[in-house]
Amino acid sequence: MLDRINRLLEHFNQAGCEAFYVTDPANRFYLSGFSGTTGSLLLARGLYCLLTDFRYTEQAASECPDYKIIDVTGSYNMVLAEILKEHNLVRLGCEGDHLTYNQFSDLKKMLPGIELKPGSGMVEHLRLCKDENEIKHIEEAARLADQAFVKILPAVNTGAAEREIALQLEYLMRESGAEESAFKIIVASGSRSALPHGVASLKTLQRGDLVTFDFGAVYRGYNSDITRTVVIGPPDARQKEIYEIVLEAQMNAISVIKAGVRAADVDQAARGIIEKKGYGPNFGHSTGHGLGLDVHENPRLSAKDETILRSGMVVTVEPGIYLPGWGGVRIEDTVVVEDNGCRILTKTPKEKLLVL
């Protein structure tokens, strides 16, 4: 944790800040290891404070040995003002992109002698490249999701409700060691599979349905993300065609991922194939996104993202084709960028459209 704090201190010292106030939960966890739901961090040279309340003081002391734990019984802003005054700190950086207008206004009102410097993405920039332990946590989250998917397949039958399957899938992940589902599980069947974010409904599976599963597990705070599309009963020619196009697009995108490649070029590697086959208008989202403590992080594998990929970045690769009234196919894997390529962390087979 101290290495992360010191790297952040270098960033905000260059920005003219004497101290930095962290309120975003994922950033707070990244810099302290504190997993409680209420708390904030005040960081300065030689001063690491975690502000929380009575419910979490013991937990914080256990999880954050490098921090001074402060039990806040009243206003967080008032306690913050007292600490800044005690240490003669007058230039305070804060996470401008994680504070509402009212929160920032209240902070400014309570700190009349303090120069507030709202910043954007300072901690998130540090989080772009994962260290060895972070990658291991994401890899375990991917394994838990893969394992649960294999176990759920016997229950994916005609007459089963999407919501029942989603509930069982989450149970299987948690039973095996996941802390929770990474996000609201998508199980979208038949024409609903044309909904990119079609969360599980009461619809029952029917013979001939394409079924899209988009889910992930959380392990030690880190997320995995995987999508697989299956079919109930033998697929028709169009279902096989669409699946094969999406698979080709996804594998082509994965093949170009390595350190030094632009995020936009990965998007084009997938999008170009889908456009060439005539389905460009039916692929309306980016090819992927960063993944870690948050499900959606930078970089974005989109045409607009000029980020140069670096070793240690973890991204999803998830092209899809969606045809309203007919259905859709999406295939997604979580991969870690390496110097000479990438490593796929999600292992569930995808080479052929799985028939159930």
C-alpha positions as CSV (number, residue, x, y, z in Angstrom):
1,M,0.0,0.0,0.0
2,L,2.8,2.4,0.8
3,D,4.2,2.2,-2.7
4,R,0.8,3.1,-4.1
5,I,0.5,6.0,-1.7
6,N,3.9,7.3,-2.5
7,R,3.2,7.2,-6.2
8,L,0.0,9.2,-5.7
9,L,1.9,11.7,-3.5
10,E,4.3,12.3,-6.4
11,H,1.3,13.0,-8.7
12,F,-0.5,15.4,-6.4
13,N,2.7,17.2,-5.3
14,Q,3.3,18.0,-9.0
15,A,-0.2,19.4,-9.1
16,G,0.5,21.8,-6.3
17,C,-1.3,19.9,-3.5
18,E,-0.1,19.3,0.0
19,A,-2.7,16.7,0.8
20,F,-5.2,14.6,-1.0
21,Y,-8.8,13.6,0.1
22,V,-10.1,10.3,-1.3
23,T,-13.8,9.5,-1.2
24,D,-14.4,7.0,-4.0
25,P,-14.8,3.5,-2.5
26,A,-12.7,1.7,-5.1
27,N,-9.9,4.2,-4.8
28,R,-10.1,4.1,-1.0
29,F,-9.7,0.3,-1.1
30,Y,-6.8,0.5,-3.6
31,L,-4.9,2.9,-1.4
32,S,-5.7,1.4,2.0
33,G,-7.2,-2.1,1.8
34,F,-10.3,-0.9,3.8
35,S,-13.3,-2.8,2.6
36,G,-16.0,-1.1,4.8
37,T,-18.8,0.8,3.1
38,T,-18.2,4.2,4.9
39,G,-14.9,6.1,5.1
40,S,-12.5,8.5,3.4
41,L,-8.8,9.0,3.3
42,L,-6.6,12.0,4.0
43,L,-3.1,11.6,2.6
44,A,0.0,13.8,3.0
45,R,3.7,13.3,3.4
46,G,4.0,11.2,6.6
47,L,0.3,11.4,7.3
48,Y,-2.2,8.7,6.4
49,C,-5.6,9.0,8.0
50,L,-8.7,6.9,7.5
51,L,-11.8,8.6,8.6
52,T,-14.7,6.2,9.5
53,D,-17.3,5.6,12.2
54,F,-17.8,3.3,15.2
55,R,-19.1,0.5,13.0
56,Y,-15.8,0.1,11.2
57,T,-13.0,1.2,13.5
58,E,-11.9,-2.3,14.6
59,Q,-12.1,-3.5,11.0
60,A,-10.2,-0.5,9.7
61,A,-7.4,-1.1,12.3
62,S,-7.1,-4.7,11.2
63,E,-7.2,-4.0,7.4
64,C,-5.1,-0.8,7.4
65,P,-2.0,-1.1,9.6
66,D,-0.3,1.9,7.9
67,Y,-3.1,4.3,8.7
68,K,-4.2,6.4,11.7
69,I,-7.9,5.4,12.2
70,I,-10.1,8.3,13.2
71,D,-13.5,7.6,14.7
72,V,-15.9,10.3,13.3
73,T,-18.9,10.9,15.5
74,G,-20.1,14.0,13.7
75,S,-19.3,15.8,10.5
76,Y,-16.5,14.3,8.3
77,N,-15.8,17.8,6.9
78,M,-15.4,19.2,10.4
79,V,-12.9,16.5,11.4
80,L,-11.1,17.0,8.1
81,A,-10.8,20.7,8.8
82,E,-9.3,20.0,12.2
83,I,-6.7,17.7,10.8
84,L,-5.7,20.1,8.1
85,K,-5.3,22.9,10.6
86,E,-3.3,20.7,13.1
87,H,-0.8,19.9,10.3
88,N,-0.8,23.3,8.7
89,L,-2.0,22.0,5.3
90,V,-3.7,24.6,3.2
91,R,-3.8,23.1,-0.4
92,L,-6.0,20.1,-0.6
93,G,-6.6,18.0,-3.7
94,C,-9.9,16.1,-4.0
95,E,-11.6,13.7,-6.4
96,G,-13.6,16.2,-8.5
97,D,-15.1,13.4,-10.6
98,H,-16.4,11.6,-7.5
99,L,-18.0,14.6,-5.7
100,T,-21.4,16.0,-6.5
101,Y,-21.8,19.8,-6.8
102,N,-23.4,19.8,-3.3
103,Q,-20.7,17.7,-1.8
104,F,-18.0,20.0,-3.2
105,S,-19.9,23.1,-2.1
106,D,-20.2,21.7,1.4
107,L,-16.5,20.9,1.5
108,K,-15.6,24.4,0.4
109,K,-17.9,25.9,3.0
110,M,-16.4,23.9,5.8
111,L,-12.8,24.6,4.7
112,P,-12.7,28.4,4.3
113,G,-9.0,28.8,4.7
114,I,-8.1,25.8,2.4
115,E,-7.4,26.0,-1.3
116,L,-9.4,23.1,-2.9
117,K,-7.9,21.6,-6.0
118,P,-10.4,19.2,-7.6
119,G,-8.6,16.6,-9.7
120,S,-9.7,14.0,-12.2
121,G,-8.5,10.4,-12.5
122,M,-5.3,10.7,-10.4
123,V,-5.9,7.4,-8.5
124,E,-7.5,5.7,-11.5
125,H,-4.3,6.4,-13.5
126,L,-2.3,4.4,-11.0
127,R,-4.9,1.6,-11.2
128,L,-4.5,1.2,-15.0
129,C,-1.7,-1.4,-14.8
130,K,-2.3,-4.2,-12.3
131,D,0.5,-5.7,-10.2
132,E,1.1,-9.4,-9.9
133,N,-1.3,-9.9,-6.9
134,E,-4.1,-7.9,-8.6
135,I,-3.8,-10.1,-11.7
136,K,-3.9,-13.2,-9.5
137,H,-7.2,-12.0,-7.9
138,I,-8.8,-11.3,-11.3
139,E,-7.6,-14.6,-12.5
140,E,-9.3,-16.3,-9.5
141,A,-12.4,-14.3,-10.1
142,A,-12.4,-15.6,-13.7
143,R,-11.9,-19.2,-12.6
144,L,-14.9,-18.9,-10.2
145,A,-17.1,-17.6,-13.0
146,D,-15.9,-20.3,-15.4
147,Q,-16.5,-23.0,-12.9
148,A,-20.0,-21.8,-12.1
149,F,-20.9,-21.7,-15.8
150,V,-20.0,-25.3,-16.3
151,K,-22.1,-26.3,-13.3
152,I,-25.2,-24.2,-14.5
153,L,-25.4,-25.7,-18.0
154,P,-27.5,-28.8,-17.0
155,A,-30.2,-26.3,-15.7
156,V,-30.3,-24.4,-19.0
157,N,-33.3,-26.2,-20.5
158,T,-36.6,-25.4,-22.2
159,G,-39.1,-24.0,-19.7
160,A,-36.4,-22.7,-17.3
161,A,-36.8,-19.0,-16.5
162,E,-34.0,-16.6,-17.1
163,R,-34.2,-15.2,-13.6
164,E,-34.0,-18.7,-12.0
165,I,-30.9,-19.5,-14.0
166,A,-29.3,-16.1,-13.0
167,L,-30.1,-16.7,-9.4
168,Q,-28.5,-20.2,-9.5
169,L,-25.5,-18.9,-11.3
170,E,-24.8,-16.4,-8.6
171,Y,-25.3,-19.0,-5.9
172,L,-22.8,-21.3,-7.6
173,M,-20.2,-18.5,-7.8
174,R,-20.6,-17.5,-4.2
175,E,-20.7,-21.2,-3.0
176,S,-17.2,-21.6,-4.6
177,G,-15.7,-18.6,-2.9
178,A,-16.8,-15.4,-4.8
179,E,-17.7,-12.5,-2.5
180,E,-20.6,-11.6,-4.8
181,S,-21.6,-11.3,-8.4
182,A,-19.6,-8.6,-10.3
183,F,-22.8,-7.0,-11.6
184,K,-26.5,-7.8,-12.2
185,I,-26.3,-11.0,-14.2
186,I,-27.5,-11.0,-17.8
187,V,-29.4,-14.0,-19.1
188,A,-31.2,-13.0,-22.3
189,S,-32.9,-15.5,-24.4
190,G,-34.7,-15.6,-27.8
191,S,-35.4,-12.1,-29.2
192,R,-34.3,-10.6,-25.8
193,S,-30.7,-11.6,-26.7
194,A,-30.7,-8.6,-29.0
195,L,-30.6,-6.5,-25.8
196,P,-26.9,-5.9,-25.0
197,H,-27.8,-5.4,-21.3
198,G,-30.9,-7.5,-21.1
199,V,-30.8,-8.5,-17.5
200,A,-32.6,-11.7,-16.5
201,S,-36.4,-11.6,-16.8
202,L,-39.3,-14.0,-16.1
203,K,-39.2,-15.2,-19.7
204,T,-38.8,-19.0,-20.1
205,L,-36.3,-20.6,-22.5
206,Q,-37.8,-22.0,-25.6
207,R,-36.4,-24.5,-28.2
208,G,-34.4,-22.6,-30.8
209,D,-33.5,-19.7,-28.5
210,L,-30.1,-18.1,-28.5
211,V,-29.2,-17.4,-24.8
212,T,-26.6,-14.8,-23.9
213,F,-25.0,-15.1,-20.5
214,D,-23.0,-12.1,-19.2
215,F,-21.7,-12.4,-15.7
216,G,-18.6,-12.2,-13.4
217,A,-17.4,-13.0,-10.0
218,V,-15.7,-10.8,-7.3
219,Y,-12.7,-12.1,-5.5
220,R,-10.9,-10.0,-2.9
221,G,-12.5,-6.9,-4.4
222,Y,-11.5,-7.7,-8.0
223,N,-14.0,-8.4,-10.8
224,S,-14.1,-10.8,-13.7
225,D,-16.3,-10.5,-16.7
226,I,-17.3,-13.1,-19.3
227,T,-20.0,-13.5,-21.9
228,R,-21.0,-16.7,-23.7
229,T,-23.9,-17.4,-26.1
230,V,-25.5,-20.8,-26.3
231,V,-28.5,-22.2,-28.2
232,I,-31.4,-24.4,-27.0
233,G,-31.6,-27.3,-29.6
234,P,-29.9,-27.4,-33.0
235,P,-29.0,-24.0,-34.4
236,D,-30.2,-22.8,-37.7
237,A,-27.9,-21.5,-40.5
238,R,-28.3,-17.9,-39.5
239,Q,-27.5,-18.5,-35.8
240,K,-24.4,-20.4,-36.8
241,E,-23.4,-17.6,-39.2
242,I,-23.8,-14.8,-36.7
243,Y,-21.9,-16.8,-34.0
244,E,-19.0,-17.5,-36.3
245,I,-18.7,-13.8,-37.4
246,V,-18.7,-12.6,-33.8
247,L,-16.1,-15.3,-32.8
248,E,-13.9,-14.3,-35.7
249,A,-14.1,-10.7,-34.7
250,Q,-13.3,-11.4,-31.1
251,M,-10.3,-13.6,-31.9
252,N,-9.0,-11.1,-34.3
253,A,-9.1,-8.4,-31.7
254,I,-7.4,-10.6,-29.1
255,S,-4.7,-11.4,-31.6
256,V,-3.6,-7.8,-31.9
257,I,-3.6,-7.0,-28.2
258,K,-0.1,-6.4,-26.8
259,A,1.8,-3.6,-25.1
260,G,2.3,-0.7,-27.5
261,V,-0.9,-1.1,-29.4
262,R,-3.6,1.6,-29.4
263,A,-6.9,0.8,-27.7
264,A,-8.7,2.1,-30.8
265,D,-6.8,-0.4,-33.0
266,V,-8.1,-3.3,-31.0
267,D,-11.6,-2.0,-31.5
268,Q,-11.1,-1.7,-35.3
269,A,-9.7,-5.3,-35.4
270,A,-13.1,-6.5,-34.2
271,R,-15.3,-3.9,-35.8
272,G,-13.7,-4.2,-39.3
273,I,-14.7,-7.9,-39.5
274,I,-18.3,-7.3,-38.4
275,E,-18.6,-4.3,-40.8
276,K,-17.2,-6.4,-43.7
277,K,-19.9,-9.0,-43.2
278,G,-22.6,-6.3,-43.4
279,Y,-23.5,-6.1,-39.7
280,G,-21.7,-2.9,-38.7
281,P,-24.9,-1.1,-37.7
282,N,-25.7,-4.0,-35.4
283,F,-22.6,-3.6,-33.3
284,G,-23.3,-0.4,-31.4
285,H,-21.0,-0.5,-28.4
286,S,-17.2,-0.5,-27.9
287,T,-15.2,-3.7,-28.2
288,G,-14.2,-3.8,-24.5
289,H,-13.1,-2.0,-21.4
290,G,-10.7,-2.0,-18.5
291,L,-11.4,-4.2,-15.6
292,G,-10.3,-4.4,-12.0
293,L,-11.8,-3.0,-8.7
294,D,-14.5,-1.6,-10.9
295,V,-16.3,-3.5,-13.6
296,H,-15.8,-0.7,-16.1
297,E,-12.4,1.1,-16.0
298,N,-10.1,2.7,-18.5
299,P,-8.9,2.0,-21.1
300,R,-11.9,1.6,-23.3
301,L,-11.4,-0.5,-26.4
302,S,-13.3,2.1,-28.6
303,A,-12.6,4.0,-31.7
304,K,-12.2,7.2,-29.6
305,D,-9.6,5.9,-27.2
306,E,-6.0,6.7,-28.1
307,T,-4.6,5.0,-25.0
308,I,-1.5,2.9,-25.7
309,L,-1.9,-0.4,-24.1
310,R,0.7,-1.3,-21.4
311,S,1.8,-4.6,-19.9
312,G,-0.4,-5.3,-16.8
313,M,-3.6,-3.7,-18.1
314,V,-6.6,-6.0,-17.9
315,V,-9.3,-5.5,-20.5
316,T,-12.4,-7.3,-21.7
317,V,-12.9,-8.2,-25.4
318,E,-16.6,-8.4,-26.2
319,P,-17.9,-7.7,-29.7
320,G,-21.5,-8.6,-30.5
321,I,-24.2,-8.5,-33.2
322,Y,-27.7,-7.6,-32.2
323,L,-30.7,-8.0,-34.5
324,P,-34.0,-6.6,-33.0
325,G,-36.8,-9.1,-33.1
326,W,-34.4,-12.0,-33.9
327,G,-31.8,-12.1,-31.2
328,G,-28.1,-11.5,-30.8
329,V,-24.7,-13.0,-30.1
330,R,-21.9,-11.7,-27.9
331,I,-18.7,-13.4,-26.9
332,E,-16.5,-11.9,-24.1
333,D,-13.2,-12.8,-22.4
334,T,-11.1,-11.1,-19.8
335,V,-7.4,-10.7,-20.9
336,V,-4.3,-9.3,-19.4
337,V,-2.0,-7.3,-21.7
338,E,1.6,-8.5,-21.9
339,D,4.7,-7.3,-23.8
340,N,4.3,-9.7,-26.7
341,G,0.6,-10.5,-26.7
342,C,-2.0,-11.1,-24.1
343,R,-3.2,-13.9,-21.8
344,I,-6.8,-14.9,-21.7
345,L,-8.0,-15.3,-18.1
346,T,-11.5,-16.7,-18.8
347,K,-11.3,-20.3,-20.0
348,T,-14.8,-21.4,-20.9
349,P,-14.7,-22.9,-24.4
350,K,-16.2,-20.8,-27.2
351,E,-14.8,-22.3,-30.4
352,K,-18.3,-23.6,-31.4
353,L,-21.8,-22.5,-30.6
354,L,-22.7,-24.6,-27.6
355,V,-25.9,-26.6,-28.2
356,L,-28.0,-27.5,-25.1
